[in-house]
Amino acid sequence: MSPRRVLLTGATGFIGQRLQKALLEAGFELTALIRPSSRRSARLAPRCRRIEAELADSAKLAPLLPEFDAVIYAAGSVRGRGIEDFQAANVDGVAGLVELLNRAESEQPFLLVSSLAASRPELSDYAASKRAGEDALGESARFPWTIFRPPAVYGPGDREMRPILRMASRGLLARPGPAPQRLSLIHVDDLARAVLAWLEHWDACRGRSFTLDDGRPGGYDWESIGRAAGSRQPRILGIPRPLLGATARLNLLASRLLGYSPMLTPGKVRELTQDDWLCDNSALSRATGWTPAIDLETGLRRLFNPGGSS
């Protein structure tokens, strides 16, 4: 039987907002778990019920969890100065919900939206935290669970990939990695559709981790990203790794002095300069029937079309 009452964490983030839309349009009864201090409550859809509680607030959450048929964990931190900045959302929140569900002897299916970066935890604090969150689920859960490992996700509401893709649409790309670098990508709405497919076929996915992308074999090199963005002859500027590393170290120092959460750090440089970040959809497609519908050219046309959403 397909779950109908869904609890979603991370509902006000980039991916979470598109999950809200997809779940509500598909007829699910959706409840978002948001922090009481969150300034993003306006990002909740009118039909989305809310529970205001910290992930660590077991006294408040424990009696509420039996109401739901499935849990989707899409909360996460992508910026930080060190592992402690990623710990709460990427690790402790997962571990806390796992403990509560175990204590309740839950049979609710649980989906963790993780990251392809978790496959290489040695690269950065972010990647290590994503793997630790996966381990907290996989090693302790006594209920059905699944992990999704998407690559770079783009689409309406994105702040990380959008500047790069906007520059590509203007014919200019800054390449941070080696010349033959190849990347898988996925549009956020395809990711949301994959979550819907999981809700229908969760039993075939129990205890498994899946990568997923837009279906392009071998991913994209930087030139093909530029062409998909509409540039016939994109200009690709290679950034020397020493320069990128020095910039990251300065940014990290400035973030400590000024108190902001940096995106570019030495760990992020190690992520960016890998030879490849590639996915394979075949296992998820066999388990759920899901296939991606939005290639990069279509996704970018929708994103940057003045008459469309962006």
C-alpha positions in Angstrom: 0.0 0.0 0.0 1.3 3.4 -1.0 1.9 5.9 1.9 -0.4 8.9 1.9 0.5 10.9 5.0 4.1 12.2 4.6 6.4 14.0 7.0 9.0 16.1 5.2 12.1 17.8 6.7 13.9 20.5 4.8 10.6 21.6 3.3 11.7 25.3 3.0 15.0 24.6 1.2 15.6 24.5 -2.5 14.8 20.8 -3.0 12.2 20.8 -0.2 10.1 23.5 -1.9 9.8 21.5 -5.1 9.1 18.3 -3.1 6.2 20.2 -1.4 4.8 21.1 -4.8 5.1 17.6 -6.2 3.7 15.8 -3.2 0.7 18.1 -2.8 -0.1 18.0 -6.5 0.0 14.2 -6.3 -2.6 14.2 -3.5 -0.4 13.4 -0.5 -1.2 14.8 2.9 2.0 16.7 3.7 3.4 17.9 7.0 6.6 19.9 7.2 8.8 19.8 10.2 10.4 23.2 10.6 12.5 24.9 13.3 10.6 27.3 15.5 13.2 30.0 14.7 12.9 29.5 11.0 12.4 32.6 8.9 11.3 30.6 5.9 7.8 29.5 7.1 6.4 31.7 4.3 7.8 29.2 1.9 5.3 26.5 3.0 2.4 25.9 0.6 -1.0 26.8 2.0 -2.1 23.1 2.1 1.1 22.0 3.9 0.6 21.4 7.6 3.5 22.4 9.8 5.1 21.1 13.0 7.4 23.6 14.6 10.1 21.7 16.5 13.8 21.1 16.6 15.0 17.8 15.2 16.5 17.2 18.7 13.1 17.8 20.5 12.2 14.1 21.1 9.6 15.0 23.7 7.5 16.9 21.1 8.2 14.7 18.1 7.8 11.2 19.6 4.0 11.3 20.0 3.5 12.8 16.6 5.5 10.4 14.4 2.9 7.5 14.4 0.6 9.8 12.5 2.7 9.5 9.3 2.9 6.7 6.7 6.4 7.8 5.4 9.2 10.1 6.3 11.3 12.0 3.8 14.5 13.6 5.2 15.6 16.5 2.8 17.1 18.8 5.5 20.8 19.5 5.1 23.6 22.1 5.4 25.8 22.7 2.3 27.8 25.6 3.7 30.1 25.6 6.7 33.6 26.4 8.1 34.0 22.9 9.6 32.4 19.6 10.5 30.5 21.2 13.4 28.6 23.4 10.9 27.3 20.3 9.1 26.7 18.1 12.1 23.3 19.1 13.3 21.3 18.9 10.0 23.4 16.3 8.1 24.1 13.8 10.9 22.4 14.5 14.3 19.0 15.2 12.8 19.0 11.8 10.9 20.3 10.0 14.0 17.7 11.5 16.2 14.8 10.6 14.0 16.1 7.1 13.5 16.3 6.7 17.3 12.7 8.0 17.7 11.3 5.7 15.0 13.2 2.7 16.4 11.8 3.4 19.9 8.3 3.6 18.4 8.9 0.2 16.6 8.0 2.0 13.4 7.4 0.3 10.1 7.2 3.6 8.2 9.5 3.8 5.1 12.2 6.5 5.4 13.9 8.2 2.5 17.1 10.1 3.1 18.0 12.6 0.3 21.7 12.6 0.6 24.4 13.5 -1.9 26.7 11.9 -4.4 29.5 13.6 -2.3 28.8 10.9 0.4 30.6 8.4 -1.9 33.9 10.2 -1.2 33.8 11.2 2.5 37.5 11.8 2.6 37.3 14.9 0.4 35.5 17.4 2.6 33.7 18.0 5.9 30.5 18.3 3.9 31.0 14.9 2.2 32.0 13.3 5.5 28.9 14.6 7.2 26.7 13.2 4.4 28.3 9.8 4.7 27.9 9.9 8.5 24.2 10.7 8.1 23.8 7.7 5.8 25.7 5.5 8.3 23.4 6.7 11.1 20.5 5.5 9.1 21.8 2.3 7.5 23.6 1.0 10.6 20.8 1.7 13.2 17.4 1.7 11.5 15.0 -1.1 12.3 12.5 0.1 9.7 12.5 0.2 5.9 14.9 2.8 4.6 16.3 4.1 1.3 19.0 6.6 0.4 19.1 8.8 -2.7 22.5 10.2 -3.8 21.8 12.9 -6.4 24.7 14.8 -8.1 24.5 18.6 -8.6 20.9 19.6 -8.6 19.7 22.7 -10.5 16.3 24.3 -11.2 14.0 27.0 -9.8 15.2 28.3 -6.5 18.7 27.0 -6.7 21.5 29.4 -5.5 24.6 27.2 -5.9 24.5 26.0 -9.6 22.5 28.9 -11.0 25.4 31.4 -11.3 27.5 28.8 -13.1 24.7 27.9 -15.5 23.8 31.6 -16.0 27.4 32.2 -17.0 27.3 29.2 -19.3 24.2 30.7 -21.0 26.4 33.7 -21.8 29.1 31.6 -23.4 31.6 31.7 -20.6 32.6 28.8 -18.2 35.2 28.7 -15.5 36.4 25.1 -15.2 37.7 24.3 -11.7 38.8 20.7 -12.5 40.9 18.8 -15.0 40.3 19.3 -18.7 38.5 15.9 -19.2 36.3 16.4 -16.1 32.8 15.0 -16.4 29.7 15.7 -14.3 26.2 14.2 -13.9 23.4 16.7 -13.3 19.7 16.4 -12.4 16.8 18.9 -12.6 15.1 19.3 -9.2 11.7 18.4 -10.7 13.1 15.1 -11.9 14.4 14.5 -8.4 11.0 15.2 -7.0 9.4 12.8 -9.4 11.9 10.1 -8.3 10.7 10.7 -4.7 7.1 10.2 -5.8 8.2 6.9 -7.5 9.9 5.8 -4.3 6.6 6.4 -2.4 4.8 4.1 -4.7 7.6 1.4 -4.8 9.4 1.8 -1.4 9.3 -1.9 -0.7 11.5 -2.6 -3.7 14.0 0.0 -2.5 14.3 -1.0 1.2 17.9 -1.1 2.5 19.4 0.3 -0.7 21.2 3.4 -1.9 20.6 4.8 -5.3 22.4 7.4 -7.5 20.2 9.3 -10.0 20.7 11.9 -12.7 19.2 13.2 -15.9 20.1 10.0 -17.8 22.9 11.4 -20.0 25.4 8.5 -20.4 28.8 9.6 -19.2 27.5 12.9 -17.9 28.6 16.3 -19.2 32.0 18.0 -19.9 32.1 21.7 -19.6 31.8 22.3 -23.3 28.6 20.3 -23.5 27.2 22.2 -20.6 27.9 25.4 -22.5 26.3 24.1 -25.6 23.2 23.0 -23.7 23.0 26.5 -22.3 22.7 27.9 -25.8 26.3 28.8 -26.6 27.6 27.5 -29.9 31.3 27.9 -29.0 31.5 28.3 -25.2 34.7 29.9 -23.9 36.2 27.7 -21.1 38.6 29.3 -18.7 40.6 26.8 -16.6 41.2 28.0 -13.0 44.6 27.0 -11.7 44.2 24.8 -8.7 46.7 26.8 -6.6 44.7 29.9 -7.3 41.5 28.2 -6.4 43.0 26.8 -3.2 44.4 30.1 -2.1 41.0 31.8 -2.7 39.3 29.1 -0.6 41.8 29.5 2.3 41.2 33.3 2.3 37.5 32.8 2.1 37.6 30.4 5.1 39.7 32.8 7.1 37.3 35.7 6.3 34.3 33.6 7.2 35.8 33.0 10.7 36.5 36.7 11.2 33.1 37.9 9.8 30.9 35.1 11.0 29.4 33.8 7.7 29.1 30.3 6.3 31.4 29.9 3.3 30.6 27.8 0.2 34.2 27.8 -1.2 36.5 26.1 1.3 39.6 23.9 0.8 37.4 20.8 1.1 35.0 22.2 -1.6 38.0 22.7 -3.8 38.9 19.0 -3.5 35.3 18.2 -4.5 35.3 20.6 -7.5 38.6 19.3 -8.9 37.7 15.6 -9.0 38.0 14.0 -12.5 34.3 13.0 -12.4 31.1 12.9 -10.5 28.9 10.4 -12.4 25.7 8.6 -11.7 23.8 5.6 -13.1 20.0 5.5 -13.0 19.6 1.9 -13.9 19.1 0.4 -10.4 16.5 3.0 -9.4 14.7 2.7 -12.8 14.4 -1.1 -12.3 13.2 -0.8 -8.8 10.6 2.0 -9.3 10.0 2.5 -13.1 11.2 6.1 -12.7 13.0 7.7 -15.6 14.2 11.3 -15.9 12.2 13.6 -18.2 14.3 16.8 -18.3 17.6 16.9 -20.1 20.0 19.8 -19.5 19.0 21.8 -22.6 15.3 21.7 -21.7 16.0 22.4 -18.0 18.1 25.5 -18.8 15.6 26.8 -21.3 12.9 26.6 -18.6 15.2 28.2 -16.0 16.4 31.2 -18.0 13.3 31.7 -20.2 12.0 35.1 -19.1 8.5 33.9 -19.5 9.0 30.8 -17.4 9.7 30.2 -13.7 13.3 30.7 -12.6 
